[in-house]
């Protein structure tokens, strides 16, 4: 799919995006990286069909005008779990909205919970979970529909560093197993380099794509990569791209 010359101006007059064009390649992990307020989340919501652009359009590779929202899973920055429902019932929600009964959904719910490592917490309530486990439940809810495209809006930003590292690794493992395309919003250079096949660097608001950086780790994404000289160099390169593009935008 692709965003073609997309612009978004809100009713209050704030221009969030301007002439943003970006192609999402099937089965890749693409990160949108940029400063706070640059329109990353707006671009993600336009991809999801949650809001409409005020200019440009979204194009799917099958060239179809059909509603593709059923093929998309979305993970928000806040887990947004229903506090009165168990973890399993929270994960069931997307299927329930599609008319799938609880009994029929049971296996899919269990599979999704096991995928993210919280299969033993199906009957727990959100207030009984840690922050990392709540985010795992949110991810399981997005995965239960077996999405073709997984959109993630800074899902690990509020977590401690160790939990974030673990969830980064688990996300890569899930993506490898399911084979879905991921578009991941972050303001962390380090996270984007660790996770991504490609990074789209955005300008300050109104956001546009300033640069695209391919990431080739020449090996597995693991602790050795995270502590390697090539990883540090990639982080420096991406940081320089981000800084230079946004300095140019302020000039």
N, C-alpha and C positions, 0 to 999 in steps of 0.2 A: 504494500500500500504506500501511498505518498501524500504529502501535503503539497499543494501547488499554489504558490503565491498567496499564502494565507495571511490575512490580517484580522485582528480582533480589537474592536473598540467597544468598551462597556458603556452602559447608559449614562454613567456619570462623567463621560468624556475621556476616561483613561484609555490610552492606546497601549494594549498589552503586547500585540504582535504586529509586525509590518513586513509584508512581502516575504514571508517565511516559506521556503521550499525545502523539502526533505523527503528522501525515499527510504522506506524501511524494507530491508531485504529479508526474505523468508528465512527463518531459522537462525537469525543472528541475534546477538545481544547488543543492543544499541543504547547508549546512555546520552541523555540530554544534560549537559553541564553548563552552568552559568551562575551569575550572582543572584542573590535573593531579589525577587521582584522582576526578573527579566522575562517572565512569561512561560517558563518551563511547564508549570502545572496547567496553564491555559492551553498550551499546545497539546498536552496529554489528554485533556478533557475534550478537545476537538477531535483527536484521534478516536476517542471512545464514543463519540456521538452524544456526549452529555451536554455540550453546548455547540452552537453553530458559529462558524466564522462570519465576520461581516464582509470579508473579501476572500476570493480564492475558493478552493474546494479540496475535499478529500477523495482520493482515487484509489480503488482497490485493484490489485493486479489481475483479477479475473474480469475486469472491465464491466462489472455488474452494478446495476443500480439497486440491487436488493439491500435490505437492512441487514448489516453484518454484525450488529451489536450482540447477537447471540453467540458469536465466535470469540468474544472478548471477555477476559477476566480483568478486574481492576482491583488493585490494592492501594488503599489510601494511606496517608501519613499516620493518621490515627486509626487504630484497629476497627473502630465503629461497630463493636459487637453489641448485640442486644443483651443488656445485663440480666434480664429475667429468663433468658433461654440458656440451655446447656450449650456446651461447645458443639456437640453434634447437631443440635437444632439450628445453631448459627450457621454451620456449614451447609446444612440442608436448604437454607433460605433461597439461594438462586434457583435450585431445582423446584422448590415449592412454588415459586412464582411462575414457573413454567408448567405447573400442573402435575408434577411428579410427586406421588404420595410418599409418606415417610418409610413405609415398608419397602417400596420399590427402590427408594434412594439409599437404603441402609448400606449396601455394599460399596456404593460410590463414596458415601460419607466416610466409611472406614478406610477405604483406599487413600482418600485425600489426607485424612488425619495421619495415617501411617507414613505417607510420603514426606510429611513435614516433621515427623518424629514425635507426635503427641497422641498417638493412638490410644494410650492408656488414660487419657483425660477427656474422653468423649462425654462423660456424664458430669464433668465439672462445670462450674459457672464462672463467668469471666472474672469476678472479683477474687476467685481462688487462684488465678494465674499470675505469673510474673509478666513484666512487660514484653520480654522476648517470646513467651508462650502465647500471649495475646496476639502478637504479630504472626506467629505461626498459624494460629487459628484463622486469622484474617486471610493469610495466604492459602490455607486449605479451602476456605470458602470460595476464593477465586478459581482454584484449580478443579473444584468439583464439577464444573461444566466442561472440563477438558478443553480449555480455550486454544484457539489457533494463535491468538495474540494476547500476551499478558502485559498489562500496563501497570507500572508501579511508581507511585508518587512519593518519593523520599520516605520509603517505609521504615528505614532503620535509623532515621536521623535522631530520634529521641532516646536511643538505646546506648548503654555503656559500650566501650570499645570492644571488650572481649565478646559480649553477646553479638555485637554487630559483625565481628569477624566470623563467628560461628554461623550466623545466618547467611552471610555472604557465601560461605562454602556450601551450605545446605541448598541455597538457591541455585547455585551452579549445578549441583547434583540433580536437583529436581528438573531443571531445564534440560539437562543431558538425557534424563530418562524419558521425559515427555516430548522432547523435540519441538517445543513451541518457540515462537518469536517473542522476545522480551524488549520492551522499551522502558527504560529505567531513568527516572528523574533524580538528580542528586546535585548538591553543591560541593561535594567532596571530590577533589581531584584523585585522592588515593583510592577511594572506593570505585570510582569510574574506571580507573586504569586496571584495577584488580579484576573487575567483573566483565569488562566489555570486549567485544570484537571491534567495535567502532565507537568513537565519541564524537558527538556533534556539539561543538562549542558555540554558545549563544552570546549575542551582544546584550548590553544593558537595554532596559525597556525603552522603546518598543522592540521586543525581541525578534531577532532574525538569526540565521545560521551564519556564523562568522568563519568557521573552519570545521573540517571533518578530519579526525585523526584515527587511522587504523591502529589497532593494538594487536601485536603478534608476540606472545610470550615465549615462543620457541620451547614449549614444554607445558606441563600441567599447572593449573592455578592452585598453588598450595603454599605452605609456609616458606618453602624454599624460594618460590617466586617472589613472595611478598618481602623477603629480606635480601633479594638479589640486587646487584648493581644495575642490570637492565631495567628492573622495575623502578628503581630510584631515578634512572635517566628518563624513562617514559613519563614519570610524574613531573620531573623538571620541564620536559618538553611541553606537556599539556598545560602546566601552570604558566609557562611563558606565553603560550598561545592565548590562554584566557586573559592574562594581564594585558598583553599587547593589544588585543582586539578591543578590550573594554577601555583602555586608555585612548585608543583611536576614536572610539565612540564619544568620549567626553571632550575631545579636542574641538 
